Amino acid sequence: MALRSRPKLNAMPRRAGEPVTAPEIERKAPVPPSRLGKKQVAFFVDRETKLQLDRMALEEDRNLQALMLEACNLLFQSRGMARIADQKP
């Protein structure tokens, strides 16, 4: 099944009387060096879980990125896999 894509905002027809301008260039924010070659993994947790993670990060003076990498490594270790999650670029 093919997914239908939405038209881009700058490809939408203009209203009557609106001046015609040159096509807008799509601008993407530059990717920070720390994210080059990395993939995002997202999941949902309940409010209390998020608050506890935030509290833990604050108490340990770390960010959620560091906590989640530690969590991945502990999960890998518990399954007999290599602890390969790290923050190296």
Buried (B, 14 or more C-beta within 10 A) or exposed (E): EEEEEEEEEEEEEEEEEEEEEEEEEEEEEEEEEEEEEEEEEEEEEEEEEEEEBEEEBEEEEEEEEEBBBBEBBEEBEEEEEEEEBEEEE
